Amino acid sequence: MTGTIQRQLEIDGISKRYGQTVAVQDLTFDVRAGELFGFVGRNGAGKTTTMRITLGVLAPDAGVVRWLGVPLTFEARRRIGYMPEERGLYPKMHVAEQLAYLGELHGMTGAEARGAALHWLDRFGLADRRDADLQALSLGNQQRVQLAAALVFGPEVLVLDEPFAGLDPVAVDVMAGVLRERADAGVPVIFSSHELELVERLCDRVGIVERGRMVACGTVGELRAGGQERRWLDVPSAPDDWGARVPGVRLVRADGSRRLFELDPGVDDQSLLRAALATGPVRSFERVEPTLGELFRTVIGEAAA
Amino acid sequence: MKARSSGPAEARRLPTTVLVARREIRMRLRSRVFVGGTIVMTVLVVVGIVAASLVAGTTAPVRVGFSGGSQALERSFTATAAALGAKVTLSDIADVTAGKAQVTAGTLDVLVTGSETAPTAVAKAAIPSNVVSALSLAAEATRLAASGLSPAAVASAMALVPVQLLQPPNPKDTQNLFASLALGILLWIALGQYGNMAAQSVVEEKATRIMEILLATIRPSRLLAGKVIGVGLVGLLQLTIVGAAALVAVRVTNVAAIPALGVASILADVLWFLLGFLFYATAYAAVASLVSRQEELQGAVAPISVFQIAGYLLMYAALPNPSGPLATVVSLLPPFAPIVMAVRMASSDVPLWQVGLAVALIVASIVGLTWLAGRMYSNAALHLGARVRFMDAFRG
């Protein structure tokens, strides 16, 4: 790839400690142009620290963040749209004026910034509140303004810390649509969230961070490939304590006549089916893909062990 | 690297410091606190000056009325009164009874009755001694002339003792004492008020958490500078409004002569306000970045307030002898120079090298403080909750 400019945000080996506490340890991943990257992990896992380091509001102890193949400079960071975990705008400033001010701070002319502010307010259905003080808006609407603040200057990269927290389902759809649209326009988008279903539905790739380390990173499909295979069986005639007794197969849980089994890698699921048929009729035999939530718990469990 | 194009669009792309200052100014001018505060301050200052003029009414000329034969004294009385420094206005009173009634009513201060050689002064409760002396001298001269002395002999006999002063007071000293003191107090209040305003503005951005977005966009020193400049210009505007109202009130009531109000001295006062403001506001803003809530601010800025109060007290110590060693040394030190040097310059002639040295020292201090404040600002700005310790903010 030498010689070509890579439109990707590279977080390369960053570490950060607060006294004795390790917030981030040798964390590496990248977000490519046109990609929605979901950043998940438990509270305190290091997501916010990583984002703050990316934006330069926090200095890492080690590591580097690159954009277009070169370490981020202050000027380059000004072209990143940022939504911090700690929401913050001026409560007593008019909404449109506030967005235009932030646009100008990011290098737009006054006219460009005003135009962009009105565009995004319109986009989020807040056109009629443009001259209201921010504090007069509902919390959900304030959150939309906060996202508009990250978008107003046409950023080259988007870094959003929990953009969906506290939004109603309609607002979630609007915001998801906007993020998809920005990604499709070639902007790398990274956002953190605890809404794992949403992340699974929306993101091209997912990174799971635990105790400051990246423990899994890839498409949801790739994460699944590394996980266990599972099968649901409906075996109405099997005794209550039936557990298949097939090597490499474990009963995960029973739900009435239904049983969920987990298969070790390389185990033939037909041997499980044959064992089930030996108990009587089999009403259903279903391959289940683990959800991101299940994958997340598995990965976190392994990391903790 | 982004290519920089030139043209009208580029011209409207303002530096971040200017944008921050402009927002600060707009928001403040729009606020009720500013509008109400300016009105209240203006009213208070004007009322104060009018009240002072009523209390200090004695500077008005003494109204002296002459009746009957004493009217022949008027010319020589005018001359002796002027020689003794008594301000008088003269009038003729036709009727002694009516004149006494005027004295009782307070429309006349002194009624002179009797003949030109033996006049009597009638007053209500008191009479300025120099008016009595002037009248006595005028009557004495008349008596000498009546006894046959030539006018030249009378003049020589009545000549006042020549006075030789070994250390004559600078006329500026006394004339400007009032104005200098008023200026010093005004500067002191202004520095405290606008310094606190800058501090509050910093805490506001920390408390509302917008700081994180701003610091991802602007360098801390630029943000700090824009804020300090914006608040400073708002302060200067408010001071100009209040100051102009005060000048008009002083002129109208004639409560004090204002020889200090030449263009040069006004410019000097503005300069000292701006330098003092930059010094204190930067210090206030840096300290304010250590706290997260407005309630914690007063405790945090206390160490700076100590310097300000010391400056205020030193102003009183320096004023009686503005060229003395204490005044000279103190007026060169950056924390005190904005008040003490401004007062010295208003009340006496300060050697130019001293003014230059004081300006150089405070400008160097402001540069140093800005560096220190920018460092504290970026280290402390994102620490929310507990107050940040000074050394932690400094080390980062």
Boltz contact constraints between the chains, C-beta under 6 A:
constraints:
  - contact:
      token1: [A, 55]
      token2: [B, 216]
      max_distance: 6.0
  - contact:
      token1: [A, 57]
      token2: [B, 212]
      max_distance: 6.0
  - contact:
      token1: [A, 57]
      token2: [B, 215]
      max_distance: 6.0
  - contact:
      token1: [A, 57]
      token2: [B, 216]
      max_distance: 6.0
  - contact:
      token1: [A, 78]
      token2: [B, 217]
      max_distance: 6.0
  - contact:
      token1: [A, 82]
      token2: [B, 216]
      max_distance: 6.0
  - contact:
      token1: [A, 84]
      token2: [B, 212]
      max_distance: 6.0
  - contact:
      token1: [A, 86]
      token2: [B, 209]
      max_distance: 6.0
  - contact:
      token1: [A, 88]
      token2: [B, 208]
      max_distance: 6.0
  - contact:
      token1: [A, 88]
      token2: [B, 209]
      max_distance: 6.0
  - contact:
      token1: [A, 88]
      token2: [B, 210]
      max_distance: 6.0
  - contact:
      token1: [A, 89]
      token2: [B, 210]
      max_distance: 6.0
  - contact:
      token1: [A, 91]
      token2: [B, 208]
      max_distance: 6.0
  - contact:
      token1: [A, 101]
      token2: [B, 23]
      max_distance: 6.0
  - contact:
      token1: [A, 104]
      token2: [B, 19]
      max_distance: 6.0
  - contact:
      token1: [A, 105]
      token2: [B, 16]
      max_distance: 6.0
  - contact:
      token1: [A, 105]
      token2: [B, 19]
      max_distance: 6.0
  - contact:
      token1: [A, 105]
      token2: [B, 217]
      max_distance: 6.0
  - contact:
      token1: [A, 106]
      token2: [B, 217]
      max_distance: 6.0
  - contact:
      token1: [A, 109]
      token2: [B, 9]
      max_distance: 6.0
  - contact:
      token1: [A, 109]
      token2: [B, 12]
      max_distance: 6.0
  - contact:
      token1: [A, 109]
      token2: [B, 13]
      max_distance: 6.0
  - contact:
      token1: [A, 110]
      token2: [B, 12]
      max_distance: 6.0
